[in-house]
Amino acid sequence: MKTLFDCQQLDAQDRLRPLREQFSLPEDVIYLDGNSLGVLPKTAAARVADVVTREWGQDLIRAWNSAGWFSLPQRLGDKIATLIGAEPGEVVATDSTSINLFKVLSAALTLAAQDAPGRKRIVSERSNFPTDLYIAEGLCKERGYQLQLVEPNQIAASLTAEVAVLMLTHVNYRTGAMHDMAALTALAHQAGILAVWDLAHSAGAVPVALNAAQADFAVGCGYKYLNGGPGAPAFVWVNPKHADRFWQPLAGWWGHAAPFEFTPDYRPAAGITRYLCGTQPILSMAALECGLDVFVAAEALGGMAALRTKSLALTDLFIELVAQRCGGHGLGLATPVEHAQRGSQVCLTREHGKDGSSSGAFAIVQALIARGVIGDFRAGDGQQHKDILRFGFTPLYIGFEEVWIAVEHLKQVLESGEWKRPEFNQKHAVT
């Protein structure tokens, strides 16, 4: 069993440890929720203040040119491209993940209707992130398609001649299970199906190779592992072979070939730029760039390969310690043990009582938060899916000693039964 001293030694040997100094982390907090909201880069507050007071305050409207505001979606997109296996000029940072998914899923359905008319089905995972399913459900109702939801082991068999699009999230938000993007994309293409990927729990956490996998479309989030701040702009990637074939449905002026000609008719820009819509949120863009710049610094320390190695070591350690020190309290493991199938989070399960009583998973997480160990909770559906205690391990700023201490707190919460206290069973608007 790893001891606290062992974990301290691992931290001392960690070549990525200096990256932690680039973030503003509260004292006495172990933050294991970066898979939901990343932490504050130390440069972000000053950068946003500079945009407000100098660029906006002094240059005013001139800052669109003098401060480079207008090119921010492409500039940030190029920085994201290096993390997801795309080329410069193939990604833009813009809008939210939901809006970008609407764009690319609409485009995919249009493309499928042109190339394979008669296919009227979208396949997705039953436990996919709900907003993705809601967007797909809305488009299905609008266009007369069917949304087919399957379990992970049913995906390959569901890729039939009736299917137009396979829409998956690369790393499952509930379990941390990671799909084989290249293999599933190849299977989809063999069946004449387009592949749309959501990288919300992948970008900045695990290596992604969109071009190598020959994916068709991808979207992702800026405020999780990319540390762009609450509500940070998301991003969108389109395989270059598709990008100029049709309009995306939200044809706004920023996606126009010449937006400042102000013509009454729409002429889409070439390539990925046409996936922009309206005016960009400049303050949020500036904050997101601070998060992305940490990955630029990480390149000198081994980049995504080194981050992935540390992520697996952190999650291995957490899984090992929970199994050794927290047995007998009804915890299970939803996250795959196999490295190739695991993202950068570990999800523990807890059974509901035989009488239908609460699993206590929510209250256990709240008790941990009160102790300064911040994870989060995801409810089960009472049938196929159990309640989840979810812990994200961001290798940019999480260390091995913190993992050991977090498990010690979990052990104490379980053994003492403090999670049963009323204040830990009171749910708020955000759980």
One Martini backbone bead per residue (centre of mass of N, CA, C, O) as a GRO file, in nm:
protein
  431
    1MET     BB    1   0.097   0.036   0.022
    2LYS     BB    2   0.062   0.358  -0.006
    3THR     BB    3   0.212   0.622   0.132
    4LEU     BB    4   0.258   0.941   0.210
    5PHE     BB    5   0.561   0.935   0.148
    6ASP     BB    6   0.540   0.818  -0.135
    7CYS     BB    7   0.378   1.062  -0.250
    8GLN     BB    8   0.590   1.276  -0.192
    9GLN     BB    9   0.802   1.149  -0.379
   10LEU     BB   10   0.642   1.175  -0.641
   11ASP     BB   11   0.633   1.483  -0.634
   12ALA     BB   12   0.946   1.527  -0.636
   13GLN     BB   13   0.955   1.370  -0.937
   14ASP     BB   14   0.771   1.580  -1.077
   15ARG     BB   15   0.799   1.761  -1.376
   16LEU     BB   16   0.500   1.909  -1.354
   17ARG     BB   17   0.486   2.072  -1.084
   18PRO     BB   18   0.535   2.378  -1.181
   19LEU     BB   19   0.243   2.425  -1.302
   20ARG     BB   20   0.091   2.489  -1.035
   21GLU     BB   21   0.203   2.795  -1.024
   22GLN     BB   22  -0.020   2.890  -1.254
   23PHE     BB   23  -0.222   2.869  -1.008
   24SER     BB   24  -0.516   2.956  -0.817
   25LEU     BB   25  -0.518   2.808  -0.496
   26PRO     BB   26  -0.664   2.723  -0.230
   27GLU     BB   27  -0.621   2.671   0.078
   28ASP     BB   28  -0.713   2.359   0.191
   29VAL     BB   29  -0.759   2.249  -0.112
   30ILE     BB   30  -0.898   1.971  -0.295
   31TYR     BB   31  -0.925   1.968  -0.650
   32LEU     BB   32  -1.178   1.732  -0.801
   33ASP     BB   33  -1.340   1.942  -1.046
   34GLY     BB   34  -1.199   2.001  -1.338
   35ASN     BB   35  -1.426   1.839  -1.511
   36SER     BB   36  -1.627   2.101  -1.463
   37LEU     BB   37  -1.418   2.326  -1.325
   38GLY     BB   38  -1.168   2.508  -1.357
   39VAL     BB   39  -0.905   2.688  -1.268
   40LEU     BB   40  -0.719   2.972  -1.191
   41PRO     BB   41  -0.522   3.154  -1.359
   42LYS     BB   42  -0.293   3.390  -1.263
   43THR     BB   43  -0.326   3.572  -1.536
   44ALA     BB   44  -0.635   3.638  -1.571
   45ALA     BB   45  -0.706   3.889  -1.403
   46ALA     BB   46  -0.504   4.084  -1.542
   47ARG     BB   47  -0.597   4.038  -1.830
   48VAL     BB   48  -0.890   4.129  -1.800
   49ALA     BB   49  -0.824   4.407  -1.685
   50ASP     BB   50  -0.672   4.503  -1.938
   51VAL     BB   51  -0.906   4.481  -2.134
   52VAL     BB   52  -1.081   4.686  -1.982
   53THR     BB   53  -0.884   4.940  -1.923
   54ARG     BB   54  -0.720   4.951  -2.199
   55GLU     BB   55  -0.858   4.838  -2.450
   56TRP     BB   56  -1.143   4.945  -2.388
   57GLY     BB   57  -1.088   5.215  -2.228
   58GLN     BB   58  -0.885   5.339  -2.458
   59ASP     BB   59  -0.950   5.212  -2.754
   60LEU     BB   60  -1.204   5.084  -2.785
   61ILE     BB   61  -1.304   5.011  -3.101
   62ARG     BB   62  -1.002   4.981  -3.195
   63ALA     BB   63  -0.942   4.694  -3.058
   64TRP     BB   64  -1.018   4.506  -3.289
   65ASN     BB   65  -0.729   4.578  -3.405
   66SER     BB   66  -0.506   4.660  -3.188
   67ALA     BB   67  -0.584   4.381  -3.001
   68GLY     BB   68  -0.707   4.137  -3.179
   69TRP     BB   69  -1.011   4.053  -3.144
   70PHE     BB   70  -1.108   3.939  -3.424
   71SER     BB   71  -0.889   3.678  -3.407
   72LEU     BB   72  -0.947   3.499  -3.154
   73PRO     BB   73  -1.086   3.237  -3.256
   74GLN     BB   74  -0.833   3.145  -3.422
   75ARG     BB   75  -0.607   3.167  -3.213
   76LEU     BB   76  -0.735   2.969  -3.009
   77GLY     BB   77  -0.784   2.738  -3.206
   78ASP     BB   78  -0.481   2.675  -3.253
   79LYS     BB   79  -0.424   2.594  -2.957
   80ILE     BB   80  -0.630   2.361  -2.951
   81ALA     BB   81  -0.532   2.187  -3.190
   82THR     BB   82  -0.277   2.068  -3.039
   83LEU     BB   83  -0.476   1.890  -2.836
   84ILE     BB   84  -0.664   1.739  -3.094
   85GLY     BB   85  -0.530   1.675  -3.377
   86ALA     BB   86  -0.497   1.949  -3.533
   87GLU     BB   87  -0.484   2.211  -3.750
   88PRO     BB   88  -0.424   2.496  -3.853
   89GLY     BB   89  -0.743   2.637  -3.931
   90GLU     BB   90  -0.966   2.407  -3.790
   91VAL     BB   91  -1.027   2.602  -3.538
   92VAL     BB   92  -1.281   2.743  -3.317
   93ALA     BB   93  -1.360   2.982  -3.078
   94THR     BB   94  -1.706   2.939  -2.966
   95ASP     BB   95  -1.947   2.953  -2.792
   96SER     BB   96  -2.114   2.666  -2.715
   97THR     BB   97  -2.145   2.337  -2.710
   98SER     BB   98  -2.443   2.326  -2.791
   99ILE     BB   99  -2.429   2.514  -3.036
  100ASN     BB  100  -2.207   2.358  -3.188
  101LEU     BB  101  -2.365   2.096  -3.211
  102PHE     BB  102  -2.591   2.207  -3.381
  103LYS     BB  103  -2.417   2.275  -3.619
  104VAL     BB  104  -2.279   1.992  -3.680
  105LEU     BB  105  -2.532   1.814  -3.683
  106SER     BB  106  -2.671   1.962  -3.908
  107ALA     BB  107  -2.446   1.923  -4.116
  108ALA     BB  108  -2.444   1.615  -4.108
  109LEU     BB  109  -2.737   1.574  -4.204
  110THR     BB  110  -2.702   1.719  -4.472
  111LEU     BB  111  -2.477   1.540  -4.582
  112ALA     BB  112  -2.627   1.270  -4.559
  113ALA     BB  113  -2.865   1.351  -4.750
  114GLN     BB  114  -2.680   1.376  -4.999
  115ASP     BB  115  -2.513   1.086  -4.980
  116ALA     BB  116  -2.762   0.923  -4.791
  117PRO     BB  117  -3.053   0.883  -4.860
  118GLY     BB  118  -3.286   0.763  -4.597
  119ARG     BB  119  -3.139   0.831  -4.348
  120LYS     BB  120  -3.307   0.839  -3.999
  121ARG     BB  121  -3.050   0.816  -3.787
  122ILE     BB  122  -2.937   0.854  -3.448
  123VAL     BB  123  -2.651   0.760  -3.262
  124SER     BB  124  -2.628   0.701  -2.903
  125GLU     BB  125  -2.557   0.726  -2.579
  126ARG     BB  126  -2.745   0.695  -2.303
  127SER     BB  127  -2.502   0.845  -2.114
  128ASN     BB  128  -2.495   1.096  -2.234
  129PHE     BB  129  -2.489   1.411  -2.238
  130PRO     BB  130  -2.783   1.572  -2.225
  131THR     BB  131  -2.743   1.811  -2.424
  132ASP     BB  132  -2.685   1.631  -2.667
  133LEU     BB  133  -2.963   1.490  -2.666
  134TYR     BB  134  -3.137   1.742  -2.694
  135ILE     BB  135  -3.030   1.840  -2.963
  136ALA     BB  136  -3.098   1.579  -3.118
  137GLU     BB  137  -3.400   1.573  -3.055
  138GLY     BB  138  -3.472   1.840  -3.193
  139LEU     BB  139  -3.371   1.762  -3.480
  140CYS     BB  140  -3.548   1.515  -3.515
  141LYS     BB  141  -3.819   1.666  -3.503
  142GLU     BB  142  -3.758   1.866  -3.739
  143ARG     BB  143  -3.653   1.616  -3.959
  144GLY     BB  144  -3.754   1.312  -3.905
  145TYR     BB  145  -3.595   1.163  -3.686
  146GLN     BB  146  -3.407   0.916  -3.499
  147LEU     BB  147  -3.324   0.843  -3.161
  148GLN     BB  148  -3.066   0.614  -3.068
  149LEU     BB  149  -3.019   0.443  -2.761
  150VAL     BB  150  -2.716   0.304  -2.622
  151GLU     BB  151  -2.492   0.094  -2.522
  152PRO     BB  152  -2.162   0.055  -2.554
  153ASN     BB  153  -2.189  -0.262  -2.652
  154GLN     BB  154  -2.401  -0.156  -2.902
  155ILE     BB  155  -2.276   0.028  -3.116
  156ALA     BB  156  -2.173  -0.150  -3.347
  157ALA     BB  157  -2.458  -0.291  -3.404
  158SER     BB  158  -2.606   0.000  -3.471
  159LEU     BB  159  -2.447   0.027  -3.758
  160THR     BB  160  -2.665   0.085  -3.989
  161ALA     BB  161  -2.840   0.172  -4.285
  162GLU     BB  162  -3.023   0.390  -4.109
  163VAL     BB  163  -2.767   0.555  -4.040
  164ALA     BB  164  -2.617   0.882  -4.035
  165VAL     BB  165  -2.527   0.927  -3.717
  166LEU     BB  166  -2.254   0.938  -3.488
  167MET     BB  167  -2.292   1.037  -3.136
  168LEU     BB  168  -2.012   1.117  -2.922
  169THR     BB  169  -1.846   1.093  -2.620
  170HIS     BB  170  -1.531   1.025  -2.550
  171VAL     BB  171  -1.584   1.101  -2.240
  172ASN     BB  172  -1.763   1.001  -1.987
  173TYR     BB  173  -1.916   1.188  -1.738
  174ARG     BB  174  -1.995   0.947  -1.531
  175THR     BB  175  -1.729   0.728  -1.569
  176GLY     BB  176  -1.461   0.785  -1.763
  177ALA     BB  177  -1.507   0.651  -2.022
  178MET     BB  178  -1.323   0.556  -2.321
  179HIS     BB  179  -1.322   0.580  -2.645
  180ASP     BB  180  -1.244   0.450  -2.964
  181MET     BB  181  -1.225   0.666  -3.206
  182ALA     BB  182  -1.098   0.523  -3.450
  183ALA     BB  183  -1.270   0.262  -3.449
  184LEU     BB  184  -1.559   0.391  -3.459
  185THR     BB  185  -1.516   0.561  -3.709
  186ALA     BB  186  -1.451   0.327  -3.899
  187LEU     BB  187  -1.719   0.178  -3.863
  188ALA     BB  188  -1.896   0.406  -3.961
  189HIS     BB  189  -1.771   0.438  -4.247
  190GLN     BB  190  -1.829   0.147  -4.344
  191ALA     BB  191  -2.155   0.232  -4.310
  192GLY     BB  192  -2.193   0.544  -4.399
  193ILE     BB  193  -2.110   0.711  -4.134
  194LEU     BB  194  -2.106   0.979  -3.932
  195ALA     BB  195  -1.872   1.149  -3.700
  196VAL     BB  196  -1.951   1.280  -3.376
  197TRP     BB  197  -1.756   1.473  -3.135
  198ASP     BB  198  -1.721   1.504  -2.782
  199LEU     BB  199  -1.450   1.691  -2.589
  200ALA     BB  200  -1.517   1.794  -2.295
  201HIS     BB  201  -1.346   1.533  -2.142
  202SER     BB  202  -1.057   1.567  -2.317
  203ALA     BB  203  -0.955   1.841  -2.352
  204GLY     BB  204  -0.648   1.848  -2.174
  205ALA     BB  205  -0.648   1.529  -2.066
  206VAL     BB  206  -0.629   1.380  -2.347
  207PRO     BB  207  -0.532   1.244  -2.617
  208VAL     BB  208  -0.604   1.374  -2.948
  209ALA     BB  209  -0.692   1.244  -3.302
  210LEU     BB  210  -0.874   1.356  -3.545
  211ASN     BB  211  -0.723   1.314  -3.813
  212ALA     BB  212  -0.627   1.023  -3.765
  213ALA     BB  213  -0.939   0.925  -3.724
  214GLN     BB  214  -1.130   1.069  -3.935
  215ALA     BB  215  -1.313   1.263  -3.843
  216ASP     BB  216  -1.582   1.498  -3.894
  217PHE     BB  217  -1.671   1.607  -3.600
  218ALA     BB  218  -1.616   1.870  -3.337
  219VAL     BB  219  -1.648   1.936  -2.986
  220GLY     BB  220  -1.597   2.172  -2.700
  221CYS     BB  221  -1.461   2.276  -2.388
  222GLY     BB  222  -1.329   2.569  -2.192
  223TYR     BB  223  -1.397   2.508  -1.853
  224LYS     BB  224  -1.233   2.270  -1.782
  225TYR     BB  225  -0.929   2.161  -1.867
  226LEU     BB  226  -0.875   2.465  -1.993
  227ASN     BB  227  -0.931   2.699  -1.784
  228GLY     BB  228  -1.150   2.951  -1.884
  229GLY     BB  229  -1.399   2.960  -1.718
  230PRO     BB  230  -1.706   3.044  -1.663
  231GLY     BB  231  -1.848   3.007  -1.973
  232ALA     BB  232  -1.654   2.944  -2.172
  233PRO     BB  233  -1.560   2.905  -2.465
  234ALA     BB  234  -1.583   2.701  -2.715
  235PHE     BB  235  -1.547   2.444  -2.976
  236VAL     BB  236  -1.470   2.384  -3.336
  237TRP     BB  237  -1.457   2.100  -3.566
  238VAL     BB  238  -1.374   2.037  -3.919
  239ASN     BB  239  -1.334   1.856  -4.168
  240PRO     BB  240  -1.197   1.981  -4.451
  241LYS     BB  241  -1.379   1.808  -4.652
  242HIS     BB  242  -1.652   1.964  -4.531
  243ALA     BB  243  -1.643   2.279  -4.474
  244ASP     BB  244  -1.735   2.381  -4.794
  245ARG     BB  245  -2.023   2.230  -4.863
  246PHE     BB  246  -2.180   2.411  -4.639
  247TRP     BB  247  -2.388   2.543  -4.434
  248GLN     BB  248  -2.449   2.656  -4.139
  249PRO     BB  249  -2.742   2.741  -3.961
  250LEU     BB  250  -2.575   2.992  -3.814
  251ALA     BB  251  -2.580   3.265  -4.019
  252GLY     BB  252  -2.355   3.486  -3.936
  253TRP     BB  253  -2.147   3.763  -3.965
  254TRP     BB  254  -1.878   3.611  -3.868
  255GLY     BB  255  -1.926   3.390  -4.118
  256HIS     BB  256  -1.857   3.585  -4.324
  257ALA     BB  257  -1.647   3.665  -4.581
  258ALA     BB  258  -1.751   3.995  -4.545
  259PRO     BB  259  -1.871   4.152  -4.277
  260PHE     BB  260  -1.797   4.473  -4.364
  261GLU     BB  261  -2.001   4.495  -4.615
  262PHE     BB  262  -2.305   4.457  -4.542
  263THR     BB  263  -2.470   4.246  -4.679
  264PRO     BB  264  -2.789   4.099  -4.728
  265ASP     BB  265  -2.625   3.857  -4.809
  266TYR     BB  266  -2.498   3.533  -4.779
  267ARG     BB  267  -2.135   3.458  -4.746
  268PRO     BB  268  -1.936   3.217  -4.679
  269ALA     BB  269  -1.673   3.134  -4.537
  270ALA     BB  270  -1.390   2.977  -4.531
  271GLY     BB  271  -1.416   2.714  -4.361
  272ILE     BB  272  -1.428   2.744  -4.015
  273THR     BB  273  -1.536   3.041  -4.004
  274ARG     BB  274  -1.844   2.964  -4.068
  275TYR     BB  275  -1.883   2.868  -3.748
  276LEU     BB  276  -1.954   3.133  -3.697
  277CYS     BB  277  -2.168   3.406  -3.585
  278GLY     BB  278  -2.134   3.614  -3.357
  279THR     BB  279  -2.027   3.809  -3.135
  280GLN     BB  280  -1.766   3.803  -2.923
  281PRO     BB  281  -1.644   3.722  -2.592
  282ILE     BB  282  -1.371   3.885  -2.499
  283LEU     BB  283  -1.326   3.834  -2.197
  284SER     BB  284  -1.346   3.524  -2.220
  285MET     BB  285  -1.122   3.487  -2.424
  286ALA     BB  286  -0.892   3.595  -2.249
  287ALA     BB  287  -0.916   3.380  -2.027
  288LEU     BB  288  -0.877   3.129  -2.206
  289GLU     BB  289  -0.588   3.194  -2.299
  290CYS     BB  290  -0.459   3.145  -2.022
  291GLY     BB  291  -0.521   2.843  -2.013
  292LEU     BB  292  -0.372   2.768  -2.282
  293ASP     BB  293  -0.080   2.871  -2.200
  294VAL     BB  294  -0.012   2.633  -2.014
  295PHE     BB  295   0.026   2.429  -2.250
  296VAL     BB  296   0.266   2.567  -2.367
  297ALA     BB  297   0.443   2.515  -2.115
  298ALA     BB  298   0.406   2.198  -2.122
  299GLU     BB  299   0.574   2.129  -2.374
  300ALA     BB  300   0.859   2.146  -2.223
  301LEU     BB  301   0.743   1.878  -2.033
  302GLY     BB  302   0.581   1.683  -2.270
  303GLY     BB  303   0.294   1.741  -2.271
  304MET     BB  304   0.033   1.529  -2.327
  305ALA     BB  305   0.197   1.277  -2.260
  306ALA     BB  306   0.272   1.361  -1.968
  307LEU     BB  307  -0.014   1.415  -1.868
  308ARG     BB  308  -0.119   1.129  -1.912
  309THR     BB  309   0.075   0.978  -1.729
  310LYS     BB  310  -0.013   1.127  -1.470
  311SER     BB  311  -0.314   1.072  -1.477
  312LEU     BB  312  -0.288   0.763  -1.449
  313ALA     BB  313  -0.135   0.769  -1.180
  314LEU     BB  314  -0.352   0.913  -1.015
  315THR     BB  315  -0.590   0.714  -1.072
  316ASP     BB  316  -0.454   0.462  -0.975
  317LEU     BB  317  -0.411   0.555  -0.684
  318PHE     BB  318  -0.704   0.604  -0.609
  319ILE     BB  319  -0.812   0.321  -0.665
  320GLU     BB  320  -0.621   0.172  -0.471
  321LEU     BB  321  -0.691   0.325  -0.203
  322VAL     BB  322  -0.992   0.274  -0.195
  323ALA     BB  323  -0.974  -0.037  -0.189
  324GLN     BB  324  -0.788  -0.048   0.078
  325ARG     BB  325  -0.952   0.192   0.276
  326CYS     BB  326  -1.292   0.164   0.175
  327GLY     BB  327  -1.404  -0.085   0.269
  328GLY     BB  328  -1.743  -0.173   0.353
  329HIS     BB  329  -1.922   0.094   0.203
  330GLY     BB  330  -2.048   0.040  -0.099
  331LEU     BB  331  -1.828   0.070  -0.307
  332GLY     BB  332  -1.771   0.143  -0.648
  333LEU     BB  333  -1.660   0.101  -0.998
  334ALA     BB  334  -1.705   0.282  -1.310
  335THR     BB  335  -1.415   0.289  -1.392
  336PRO     BB  336  -1.182   0.191  -1.584
  337VAL     BB  337  -0.879   0.019  -1.551
  338GLU     BB  338  -0.810   0.056  -1.829
  339HIS     BB  339  -0.628   0.291  -1.986
  340ALA     BB  340  -0.764   0.300  -2.279
  341GLN     BB  341  -1.063   0.351  -2.110
  342ARG     BB  342  -0.949   0.620  -1.967
  343GLY     BB  343  -0.964   0.906  -1.835
  344SER     BB  344  -0.945   1.190  -1.581
  345GLN     BB  345  -1.140   1.002  -1.400
  346VAL     BB  346  -1.324   0.901  -1.097
  347CYS     BB  347  -1.599   0.667  -1.043
  348LEU     BB  348  -1.816   0.619  -0.787
  349THR     BB  349  -2.031   0.393  -0.628
  350ARG     BB  350  -2.374   0.368  -0.478
  351GLU     BB  351  -2.604   0.202  -0.322
  352HIS     BB  352  -2.911   0.148  -0.269
  353GLY     BB  353  -3.132   0.053  -0.073
  354LYS     BB  354  -3.352  -0.212  -0.051
  355ASP     BB  355  -3.580   0.016   0.035
  356GLY     BB  356  -3.485   0.284  -0.146
  357SER     BB  357  -3.280   0.429  -0.018
  358SER     BB  358  -3.036   0.623   0.000
  359SER     BB  359  -2.696   0.612  -0.086
  360GLY     BB  360  -2.530   0.892   0.006
  361ALA     BB  361  -2.352   1.026  -0.216
  362PHE     BB  362  -2.416   1.322  -0.184
  363ALA     BB  363  -2.336   1.350   0.120
  364ILE     BB  364  -2.044   1.261   0.092
  365VAL     BB  365  -1.958   1.495  -0.088
  366GLN     BB  366  -2.039   1.722   0.111
  367ALA     BB  367  -1.846   1.633   0.337
  368LEU     BB  368  -1.590   1.670   0.170
  369ILE     BB  369  -1.623   1.969   0.106
  370ALA     BB  370  -1.615   2.058   0.407
  371ARG     BB  371  -1.301   1.946   0.407
  372GLY     BB  372  -1.179   2.036   0.103
  373VAL     BB  373  -1.302   1.807  -0.092
  374ILE     BB  374  -1.361   1.851  -0.440
  375GLY     BB  375  -1.640   1.722  -0.583
  376ASP     BB  376  -1.906   1.518  -0.730
  377PHE     BB  377  -2.254   1.460  -0.833
  378ARG     BB  378  -2.444   1.180  -0.980
  379ALA     BB  379  -2.737   1.068  -1.068
  380GLY     BB  380  -2.935   0.812  -1.092
  381ASP     BB  381  -3.215   0.608  -1.233
  382GLY     BB  382  -3.265   0.328  -1.055
  383GLN     BB  383  -3.151   0.114  -1.271
  384GLN     BB  384  -2.878   0.125  -1.459
  385HIS     BB  385  -2.793   0.375  -1.272
  386LYS     BB  386  -2.583   0.489  -1.043
  387ASP     BB  387  -2.459   0.660  -0.812
  388ILE     BB  388  -2.215   0.936  -0.821
  389LEU     BB  389  -1.872   0.976  -0.742
  390ARG     BB  390  -1.681   1.255  -0.862
  391PHE     BB  391  -1.329   1.257  -0.987
  392GLY     BB  392  -1.089   1.489  -1.083
  393PHE     BB  393  -0.759   1.474  -1.267
  394THR     BB  394  -0.543   1.741  -1.291
  395PRO     BB  395  -0.207   1.742  -1.384
  396LEU     BB  396  -0.135   2.049  -1.357
  397TYR     BB  397  -0.232   2.056  -1.011
  398ILE     BB  398  -0.217   1.762  -0.918
  399GLY     BB  399  -0.120   1.554  -0.650
  400PHE     BB  400  -0.033   1.272  -0.467
  401GLU     BB  401  -0.085   1.371  -0.180
  402GLU     BB  402  -0.378   1.458  -0.235
  403VAL     BB  403  -0.485   1.178  -0.284
  404TRP     BB  404  -0.428   1.059  -0.008
  405ILE     BB  405  -0.594   1.268   0.156
  406ALA     BB  406  -0.866   1.225   0.019
  407VAL     BB  407  -0.898   0.928   0.110
  408GLU     BB  408  -0.886   0.983   0.411
  409HIS     BB  409  -1.146   1.149   0.416
  410LEU     BB  410  -1.331   0.933   0.305
  411LYS     BB  411  -1.285   0.730   0.530
  412GLN     BB  412  -1.389   0.913   0.763
  413VAL     BB  413  -1.674   0.964   0.655
  414LEU     BB  414  -1.759   0.666   0.653
  415GLU     BB  415  -1.683   0.574   0.949
  416SER     BB  416  -1.844   0.814   1.104
  417GLY     BB  417  -2.117   0.915   0.948
  418GLU     BB  418  -2.130   1.231   0.875
  419TRP     BB  419  -2.315   1.223   0.613
  420LYS     BB  420  -2.591   1.212   0.792
  421ARG     BB  421  -2.608   1.492   0.819
  422PRO     BB  422  -2.836   1.727   0.733
  423GLU     BB  423  -2.648   1.935   0.574
  424PHE     BB  424  -2.558   1.694   0.360
  425ASN     BB  425  -2.885   1.657   0.256
  426GLN     BB  426  -2.889   1.941   0.117
  427LYS     BB  427  -3.012   2.065  -0.168
  428HIS     BB  428  -2.918   2.240  -0.449
  429ALA     BB  429  -2.920   2.371  -0.759
  430VAL     BB  430  -2.620   2.264  -0.749
  431THR     BB  431  -2.472   1.916  -0.771
   0.00000   0.00000   0.00000
